[in-house]
Every structure is written in C-alpha cells, then in structure tokens.
Amino acid sequence: MTVPATKETKSPLGYDGTLNCVMSVSDLDRSIAWYEGVLGFSLLYRMEGMTWCELATETPGVNVGLGQSETVEQGGGALSLGVKDIESARAFIEARGVVFDGPTMDIEGMVKLAMFKDPDGNALVLFQRLEG
C-alpha cells in the first residue's frame, strides 16, 4: 500500500527531502541509454573510475544511481514509478521494445500496477493512484 502524497511524516533523522534509489547494472553505457530512452531520466553525472552515475527523475529530489557490477542479482526490490496515465506510459515503454510481466493490474479504487524489467532484470513498476 502506498502512502498518500499529502501525508507528512516526521523523522528524528532529519531527512533533507531527497531520495536516491540505487540499482546494480552489468553495462553502465547500455543502462544509461535505456533509462534515458525508455524512462526519460536525465544523466546528472558519471564517475568513470567508479563506473557509477546518477540520473534525475521528474520528481524533484528523487534520483536513480546506477553502479556497474560484475554480477547483478535479479529479483531484488523494485523501483516504483508513479504516473498520471498508466495506459499511456505503458504504451510509450512498450514502443521501445520492453515486454511487461503481464497485464496491468487494477486494484479497484486504489491503484493500477504494471510490472516490467530493465535490461539487467531489475524489477520496475508503473503505478497510477486511483481516486476514492
């Protein structure tokens, strides 16, 4: 279950409002091109010596870090991306050759979900919050 965007949470840790999701990839060049071309993220910077980069999403303060690794474990956590129109977003991604893991699920009155993977098998989810 997702927490509504309007819910304000307080933490004793003093969060600064930013979030960086980190994923392992087997080929940094291929992954940068995929995340830019398929998801529309923008490369912020790349550290060649560390085979690391960060990409910006459309959500202020939310970035995705990609680190190249010799072994990439599949089946870990998922990167969930909130969209306004899941059918349109899914069609855009499918037009770029991405195969989804099944039909879009509709949890009545709550959320629609569509699951897919990046080139390394990292799980991604599109979600659209529903009114009511």
N, C-alpha and C positions, 0 to 999 in steps of 0.2 A: 504494500500500500504506500502511496506517495503522500507526502505532507503537502498541504496546500501552499502555494507560493506566498500567500499572505501571512502565513503563520510565522511569528517571530520567535526565535529560540535564543536563549541566553546561555553562554558557556563560561565557566571560570577560566578557560584557557585564553580568552581574549582574541578570538578569531578576527582576522583583518578583512573578511569578506571575499577572499579569493579561494579558488579550489583548483588543484592541478591533479588530473587523473593520469596515471602512468600505465603504459602498456609496453610489453616486450614485442619486438618485431625481428624478423630474420634478415630483412633487407631494408635499410633506412631509406634509400632513394625511392624504392618501389612504394614503400608505405607513405612517405611524404606525398608523392604523386597521387596515391589512392585517397588519402584523407583530404587533400585539396580538391581533387577532381570529383570524387563521389560525394563527400560530405560538405564541401565548400569551406573547410577550415583554411586559415591563413598561416603560413610559416612565420613565426616570430623571430626565431634564431636557430642556428645549428652549430653544434660543437663537434668539429671533425675528429679531434683527438679522443673524444669520449663516445663517438657515434651516438649522439643524443641530439634531440631537437624538441622544441615546444611549438605547438600550433594553437592559435586563438580560435575560439568558437564565437558564435554571435552573442553569447551570453557574457556580459562584462564580468571579468574576474574569473572566468572558467576556462582553463586551458587544458590541452592534452599533451602530455610528454611522451615521446616515443624513444625507447632505448634499444639499440640493436644488440642482439644476443645470439650466441651460437646455438642455443636450444631455447625454443619457445614452447612453454607448456600451454596446451589447449584446454579449454573447459573451465577456466578460472572465472572470475567475476565478469560483470558486463558493464559496458558504458551505455547508459540510457539517455536518449536524446529526445527532449520534449519538442513537439512540433504542433503547429496550428491546424494543419490538414494532413492527416496521415496518408490518405489515398494519394494525394499529390506528391508528398515526399517519397513515398514508396515507389511510385511510378518513375520519379526522377532517378532514384538509385537503381532501379531495375533496368532503366535505359542505359546504364553504364555497365551492364553485364553482371550485376550482383544478383544471386539467387537467394531468396528468403527461405527460412526454415519452415514454411507452411503459410497458410492463410492468415490474414490479420485477425487477431482475436478481439472480440468485443465483450468486455465485462460490463454488462448493462448498467448505465447510469454512472459509471466510474471512469473507465479508461479503455482505449483501444491500444493494442500492442502488436508490433510486427518485428520479428527477430531475424537477424542475419549475421554474417561474419565478415571480418576483414580478410585480406589475403593470408594472414597467419593463423586464422581460426579463432581470433579473439572475438568474443561474443559482443554484439551490439543490439540495441533495442530502440526502435522508434516508439514513442508513446504520445497519445493525444488525450488530454484530460477531457472528460465529458461533463456537461452541465448536469446539475442535480445530484 
